[in-house]
């Protein structure tokens, strides 16, 4: 399975060539060394590198262990921007050789997002991918791993792709799209839970498919108002207990201009949503059977059981405001999933060097669908930000476009289907040779489970997560560069004996060019994990010295 995921990631990376300057922004001084090739209207940047470093990690609490590693890494950061293609990718392979009690480890991490036009301005294909190393807490929370306890390592892989059609038939706009996505989580070797707590059913994998089509007219063309009709389909199949989300809908909408910058929007339609699953295999004592991978074994001999279903009228009404090309606001309230729903977005770019984005969402989903949606919402031009010592992705990317963070989608890794409501916001700015940004958000997941199954107790239980991430990078003189990033994640779990988790930390690095392409690096980091599952909090400090060569 790992080979399949890696191959998929490589294929997407080939399509979505990646990020502009200062990959990870760990070495701002090296941005001048990157290749910049012009070909017609295309601008291509490719920045391969290798690193060799010595890393020391000191456990400050609850113990006082000190472990050392030799870290060898190779990676590439690249981007392409053009009239018919665009994308960014950051891929890194890292091997840590441990000494003493330290354990050897290796990991592939990366993020990619891009598109290519098959028929210019009519048919495009887009794709994205993610490979990340995280730590899974006994409550199901996902937090960064400071390399102290590698038995809690978990690997997350996700990939999606699909075509988008946009054309016109007379006065009618015609749009359609299809997307398929796959997400896989490699469960940690050891997952500590509180005494008496049920084992966490960690997400395994899922396949997501969606399609939509819409026909519509614009205000002021054939009619004074804009009208449209469309249909959509979504299905996510989660391997854990054969859970399934299926959503079919058809909807008519109208756009009524109030002024040149303001319009009232609304829609009405029909939707049929169903969530179903199977029970776990039971032993002679009626207890659920856990497989060798630590996950519940699905009883495929029993029929599928309905966890949630609703069908009927859906509607929404709201406003769309665009006072200038730099500001767009859309907000709506309505009824969906048999209850009130809210959604909207704000995009504000006061100038060419800064941007502010907010997204409010409400959806029924599994972990895989939420992650692929977050990938699809990333901009196509970005710089990946990474931990200066471990090389792990920080959860947000540096970009002046769109919503820039994946952290909300990674908040909890439980396998159950849930209704997710939340808000994600990001602000980014470019000041000369410096770039900075901050992302924050809130995600509320109310789990949905079928009665009479092993997950029945999870029905209606709510997990709430909050996150904050920030980065700053730039150049110091002609030969030096720096980067810094910080994070804070909170998870308040409603599951019995699961408790709450608070993780915070940050890293900073400095690099200085020795000769063309070769630079010396130094970095420090501090990470803290406060979990109700563990008897004591974990705090670790890290330091690194090494060399990096940019080709």
C-alpha positions in Angstrom: 0.0 0.0 0.0 2.8 2.4 0.8 4.3 1.9 -2.6 1.0 2.7 -4.2 0.7 5.9 -2.2 4.2 7.0 -2.9 3.7 6.4 -6.7 0.5 8.4 -6.6 2.3 11.2 -4.8 5.0 11.2 -7.4 2.6 11.3 -10.3 0.8 14.3 -8.8 4.1 16.0 -8.0 5.0 15.7 -11.7 1.8 17.5 -12.6 1.9 20.1 -9.9 5.5 21.4 -10.0 6.0 23.7 -7.0 6.8 26.5 -4.8 8.5 29.8 -5.6 11.3 30.9 -3.3 12.9 29.9 -0.1 11.5 26.3 0.1 10.4 25.8 3.7 11.9 29.2 3.9 14.6 27.6 6.0 17.4 29.1 4.0 16.4 32.5 2.6 19.9 33.2 1.4 19.7 30.3 -1.1 16.7 31.7 -3.0 19.2 33.6 -5.2 20.8 30.3 -6.3 17.6 28.7 -7.6 17.1 28.2 -11.3 14.7 30.5 -13.0 13.9 29.5 -16.6 11.6 31.5 -18.9 9.8 29.7 -21.7 7.3 31.8 -23.5 4.7 32.8 -20.9 5.8 30.2 -18.4 7.9 30.8 -15.4 9.5 27.7 -14.0 11.5 27.5 -10.7 13.2 24.2 -9.6 15.2 24.1 -6.4 16.7 20.6 -5.5 18.8 20.3 -2.4 20.6 17.9 -0.1 21.4 18.2 3.6 23.6 16.6 6.2 23.1 17.6 9.9 23.7 16.6 13.4 20.6 16.7 15.6 20.2 16.5 19.4 16.9 16.2 21.2 16.6 16.6 24.9 13.5 15.6 26.9 12.9 18.3 29.5 9.9 16.6 31.1 8.7 14.2 32.4 12.2 12.5 31.9 15.6 13.8 31.1 16.7 11.6 28.1 19.0 13.1 25.5 19.2 11.4 22.1 21.2 12.3 19.0 20.7 11.7 15.3 22.6 12.2 12.1 20.1 13.6 9.7 20.4 13.1 5.9 17.9 14.6 3.6 17.2 15.4 0.0 14.3 17.3 -1.5 13.0 19.6 -4.2 10.9 22.7 -4.2 9.5 23.9 -7.5 6.8 25.9 -9.1 5.4 26.7 -12.6 3.2 29.6 -13.4 1.8 30.1 -16.9 -1.2 30.9 -19.1 -2.4 27.3 -19.1 -0.5 25.6 -16.3 0.3 26.3 -12.7 1.3 24.6 -9.5 3.6 24.1 -6.6 5.2 21.1 -5.0 7.6 20.5 -2.1 8.9 17.0 -1.6 11.5 15.9 1.0 13.0 12.5 1.9 14.7 12.3 5.3 16.7 9.6 7.1 17.6 9.9 10.8 20.3 7.6 12.1 19.9 7.3 15.8 22.6 6.7 18.4 22.2 5.0 21.8 18.5 4.6 22.6 17.4 6.6 19.6 15.6 4.8 16.9 16.4 5.1 13.2 13.6 6.5 11.1 12.9 7.7 7.6 10.0 9.6 6.1 8.7 11.2 2.9 6.8 14.4 3.4 5.4 16.8 0.9 2.5 18.8 -0.4 1.5 19.5 -4.0 -1.3 21.4 -5.8 -1.6 22.2 -9.5 -3.6 22.3 -12.7 -3.0 21.9 -16.5 -5.3 23.0 -19.3 -6.3 20.3 -21.8 -8.4 22.8 -23.8 -7.4 26.4 -22.8 -10.2 28.2 -20.9 -12.5 25.2 -21.3 -11.2 22.0 -19.9 -8.6 21.7 -17.1 -7.3 18.9 -14.9 -6.3 19.7 -11.3 -4.6 17.6 -8.7 -3.1 17.7 -5.3 -1.3 15.5 -2.8 0.0 15.4 0.8 2.4 13.2 2.7 3.0 14.0 6.3 4.4 12.6 9.6 2.4 13.4 12.7 1.9 12.1 16.3 -1.5 10.6 17.3 -2.6 11.1 20.9 -4.8 8.6 22.8 -7.7 11.0 22.3 -7.4 10.8 18.5 -5.7 14.2 18.3 -3.0 14.8 15.7 0.0 16.9 16.9 3.6 17.4 15.7 6.1 14.8 16.9 9.4 16.1 18.4 11.2 12.8 17.6 11.3 11.8 21.3 8.6 9.1 21.1 8.7 7.6 17.6 6.4 4.8 18.6 3.6 7.3 18.3 4.5 8.2 14.7 1.6 8.2 12.2 1.9 8.8 8.5 -0.9 10.5 6.5 -1.1 10.3 2.7 -3.7 11.9 0.5 -4.1 12.4 -3.2 -6.9 13.7 -5.4 -7.4 14.6 -9.1 -10.1 15.4 -11.6 -11.3 17.5 -14.6 -13.1 20.8 -14.6 -15.2 22.0 -17.5 -16.2 25.7 -18.1 -17.8 26.8 -21.3 -20.7 28.7 -22.8 -23.6 27.7 -25.0 -25.1 31.0 -26.3 -26.0 33.0 -23.1 -25.7 30.0 -20.9 -22.7 29.2 -18.8 -22.0 25.5 -18.6 -19.8 24.1 -15.8 -19.0 20.6 -14.6 -16.4 18.8 -12.6 -15.5 15.4 -11.3 -13.0 14.5 -8.5 -11.6 11.3 -7.0 -9.5 11.2 -3.9 -7.8 8.6 -1.8 -6.5 9.0 1.8 -4.5 6.6 3.8 -3.3 6.7 7.5 -0.6 4.4 8.7 -1.5 3.7 12.4 1.2 4.3 15.1 2.9 1.3 16.6 1.8 2.4 20.1 -1.3 4.4 21.0 -1.7 5.0 24.8 -5.2 5.5 26.0 -6.6 6.3 29.4 -7.4 3.3 31.8 -10.9 2.1 31.1 -11.2 4.0 27.8 -12.3 2.3 24.6 -9.4 1.9 22.1 -9.3 4.7 19.5 -10.5 3.5 16.1 -7.9 5.2 14.0 -8.9 6.1 10.5 -7.5 3.6 7.9 -8.3 4.7 4.4 -11.1 6.0 2.2 -12.1 6.6 -1.4 -14.0 9.8 -2.2 -15.8 10.7 -5.4 -17.8 13.7 -6.3 -19.3 15.3 -9.4 -21.4 18.4 -10.2 -22.9 20.1 -13.2 -24.6 23.5 -13.5 -26.3 25.6 -16.2 -26.8 29.3 -15.6 -27.2 32.7 -17.1 -25.6 36.0 -15.9 -27.6 39.0 -14.7 -28.2 41.6 -17.5 -27.7 39.2 -20.4 -30.8 37.2 -21.4 -32.6 38.3 -18.2 -32.2 41.2 -15.7 -31.4 38.5 -13.1 -29.1 35.5 -13.2 -30.7 32.0 -13.0 -29.3 28.6 -12.8 -29.9 24.9 -12.1 -27.4 22.2 -11.1 -27.0 18.8 -9.5 -24.3 17.2 -7.4 -23.2 13.8 -6.1 -20.8 12.8 -3.3 -19.8 9.4 -2.0 -17.1 8.5 0.5 -16.3 4.9 1.3 -14.3 4.5 4.6 -12.7 1.1 5.1 -13.2 1.2 8.9 -16.5 -0.8 9.5 -17.4 -0.2 5.8 -18.8 3.3 6.6 -20.3 5.2 3.7 -21.5 8.8 3.1 -23.8 9.3 0.1 -25.2 12.7 -0.9 -27.4 13.5 -3.9 -28.8 16.9 -4.6 -30.4 19.1 -7.2 -30.8 22.9 -6.9 -32.1 26.0 -8.7 -30.5 29.3 -7.9 -31.0 33.0 -8.6 -28.8 36.1 -8.5 -30.6 39.5 -8.1 -28.3 42.6 -8.6 -28.9 45.4 -6.1 -26.0 47.6 -7.2 -22.9 47.2 -9.3 -21.1 45.7 -6.3 -23.9 44.0 -4.4 -26.3 41.1 -5.2 -28.8 39.0 -3.3 -28.4 35.3 -4.0 -30.6 32.4 -3.1 -31.5 28.8 -4.0 -33.9 26.0 -3.4 -33.7 22.3 -4.1 -33.9 18.7 -3.0 -31.2 16.6 -1.2 -31.0 13.0 -0.2 -28.2 12.2 2.4 -27.4 8.8 3.9 -24.7 7.6 6.3 -24.4 3.8 6.8 -21.9 1.3 8.3 -21.5 -2.3 9.4 -20.7 -3.7 12.8 -17.5 -5.2 14.0 -16.9 -9.0 14.2 -17.6 -10.2 17.8 -15.9 -13.0 19.6 -17.6 -15.7 21.7 -18.0 -13.2 24.6 -19.6 -10.6 22.4 -16.5 -8.4 22.4 -15.3 -6.7 19.2 -12.4 -8.3 17.4 -9.3 -6.1 16.8 -7.1 -7.0 13.8 -3.3 -7.1 13.7 -3.3 -3.4 12.5 -5.0 -2.4 15.7 -8.3 -1.6 14.0 -11.7 -3.2 14.4 -12.5 -6.1 12.0 -15.6 -5.4 9.9 -18.3 -8.0 9.9 -19.2 -8.2 6.2 -21.6 -11.1 6.7 -24.2 -8.7 8.3 -26.3 -6.1 6.3 -25.4 -2.4 6.3 -27.0 -0.4 9.1 -28.3 3.2 8.7 -26.6 5.7 10.9 -28.3 8.8 9.5 -30.6 9.7 6.6 -32.6 12.7 5.6 -34.2 13.8 2.4 -36.3 16.8 1.4 -36.3 20.5 0.7 -33.0 22.5 1.1 -32.7 26.3 0.7 -30.4 29.2 1.3 -30.3 32.9 0.9 -27.5 35.4 1.2 -25.5 38.2 -0.3 -22.5 38.5 -2.7 -20.5 41.7 -2.4 -17.6 42.7 -4.6 -16.7 46.4 -4.2 -13.4 46.0 -6.1 -11.2 43.3 -7.7 -9.4 43.0 -4.4 -12.4 42.3 -2.2 -15.0 39.5 -2.4 -17.6 38.5 0.2 -20.2 35.8 0.1 -22.4 34.8 3.0 -25.5 32.7 3.2 -27.9 31.1 5.7 -30.3 28.3 5.0 -31.5 24.8 5.8 -29.6 21.6 5.0 -29.1 18.2 6.8 -32.5 18.9 8.4 -31.2 21.9 10.3 -30.0 25.4 9.9 -26.7 25.9 8.1 -24.3 28.8 7.6 -21.5 29.1 5.1 -19.5 31.9 3.4 -16.1 33.2 2.4 -14.2 36.5 2.4 -11.2 37.3 0.3 -9.5 40.7 0.8 -6.2 41.8 -0.7 -5.5 45.4 0.3 -2.5 45.5 -2.0 -0.3 43.2 -4.1 1.8 42.3 -1.0 -0.8 41.1 1.4 -4.0 39.0 1.6 -6.7 38.0 4.1 -9.0 35.0 3.6 -11.8 33.5 5.7 -13.9 30.4 5.0 -17.0 29.2 6.9 -18.1 25.6 6.2 -20.7 23.0 7.1 -20.6 19.5 5.7 -21.1 15.8 6.5 -17.9 14.0 5.8 -15.2 11.5 6.8 -11.6 12.3 7.5 -10.5 11.6 3.9 -13.1 13.9 2.3 -12.3 16.7 4.6 -8.6 16.4 3.9 -8.9 16.3 0.1 -11.2 19.3 0.3 -8.6 21.2 2.3 -6.0 20.2 -0.4 -8.2 21.4 -3.2 -8.6 24.8 -1.4 -4.9 25.4 -1.3 -3.5 28.0 -3.7 -1.5 26.7 -6.7 1.4 29.1 -6.0 2.9 28.6 -2.5 6.0 27.9 -0.5 5.8 25.0 2.0 6.8 25.9 5.5 8.5 23.2 7.5 9.9 22.6 11.0 13.5 23.7 10.9 14.7 20.5 12.6 12.5 17.6 11.7 11.6 18.8 8.2 7.9 18.1 8.9 5.3 20.2 7.2 3.9 22.9 9.6 0.3 22.6 8.4 0.2 25.9 6.5 1.8 27.1 3.4 3.2 30.6 2.5 1.1 32.2 -0.2 -0.7 35.5 -1.0 -3.7 33.5 -2.4 -6.6 31.6 -0.9 -6.9 29.6 2.3 -3.4 28.4 3.3 -3.8 25.8 6.1 -4.5 22.1 6.3 -4.4 22.0 10.1 -8.2 22.1 10.7 -8.6 18.9 8.5 -5.9 17.1 10.5 -7.3 18.0 13.9 -8.6 14.5 14.8 -7.9 11.2 13.1 -10.8 9.1 14.4 -12.4 6.9 11.7 -16.0 7.9 12.3 -18.1 10.0 9.9 -19.1 13.4 11.3 -20.8 16.6 10.6 -18.1 19.3 10.5 -18.7 23.0 11.1 -16.0 25.5 11.4 -14.1 28.6 10.3 -10.6 28.9 8.8 -8.8 32.2 8.4 -5.3 33.2 7.1 -3.3 36.4 6.6 -0.1 36.6 4.6 2.2 39.4 3.7 5.4 40.1 1.7 7.7 42.8 2.9 10.6 43.1 0.5 12.6 40.0 1.0 10.6 38.9 4.0 7.4 36.9 4.1 5.1 36.4 7.1 1.8 34.8 7.7 -0.6 33.5 10.3 -3.4 30.9 10.1 -6.1 30.2 12.7 -9.3 28.2 12.8 -12.0 26.3 14.7 -13.5 22.9 13.8 -16.4 21.2 15.5 -17.1 17.5 14.6 -20.3 15.8 15.7 -19.9 12.1 15.1 -22.5 10.0 13.4 -22.8 6.3 14.2 -25.3 3.5 13.6 -27.3 2.1 16.5 -26.5 -1.5 17.4 -22.9 -1.3 16.2 -19.7 -1.0 18.2 -19.6 2.7 17.3 -23.1 3.4 18.6 -21.8 5.2 21.7 -20.0 7.7 19.5 -23.2 8.9 18.0 -23.7 12.6 18.8 -20.3 12.9 20.6 -18.5 16.1 19.7 -14.8 17.0 19.3 -13.8 20.6 19.1 -10.4 21.7 17.9 -8.7 25.1 17.7 -5.5 25.9 15.9 -3.0 28.7 15.4 0.1 28.7 13.1 2.5 31.5 12.2 5.7 31.8 10.1 8.3 34.4 9.3 11.2 34.2 6.9 13.6 36.4 5.0 17.2 37.3 4.2 19.8 38.8 6.4 22.3 40.7 4.3 23.7 39.2 1.1 24.7 35.8 2.5 22.3 35.1 5.4 18.8 33.9 5.8 16.4 33.0 8.6 13.0 31.3 9.2 10.8 30.9 12.2 7.4 29.2 12.8 5.2 28.5 15.7 2.0 26.5 16.3 -0.6 25.9 19.0 -3.3 23.2 18.7 -6.1 22.4 21.2 -8.5 19.5 21.0 -11.4 19.2 23.5 -12.8 15.7 23.1 -16.3 14.6 24.1 -15.4 10.9 24.2 -15.4 9.3 27.7 -11.9 9.2 29.2 -10.4 10.8 26.1 -9.6 14.1 27.7 -8.2 17.2 26.1 -4.9 17.8 24.3 -2.9 21.0 24.0 0.2 21.1 21.9 2.4 24.1 21.3 5.9 24.8 20.0 8.1 26.6 17.6 11.4 26.5 15.7 13.9 29.0 14.3 16.8 28.6 11.9 19.7 30.6 10.5 21.7 29.9 7.4 24.8 31.5 5.9 26.2 30.9 2.5 29.8 29.6 2.5 30.3 29.3 -1.2 27.9 29.3 -4.1 25.3 26.7 -3.4 26.7 25.6 -0.1 25.4 27.0 3.2 25.8 26.2 6.9 22.7 25.9 9.0 21.8 26.1 12.7 18.3 25.6 14.2 16.6 25.3 17.6 13.1 24.1 18.5 10.9 23.7 21.6 7.8 21.5 21.7 5.3 20.9 24.5 2.4 18.4 24.7 -0.2 18.5 27.5 -2.5 15.5 27.3 -5.1 14.3 29.8 -4.2 10.7 28.6 -0.6 10.8 29.7 0.4 10.9 33.4 2.8 13.8 32.8 3.3 16.5 30.1 6.0 16.1 27.5 8.4 18.9 26.8 11.4 18.5 24.4 14.1 20.9 23.1 16.0 20.3 19.9 19.1 21.8 18.3 20.7 21.2 14.9 24.0 22.0 13.1 24.5 21.1 9.5 25.3 21.8 5.9 23.0 22.3 2.9 23.8 22.3 -0.8 21.3 23.8 -3.3 21.8 22.7 -6.9 
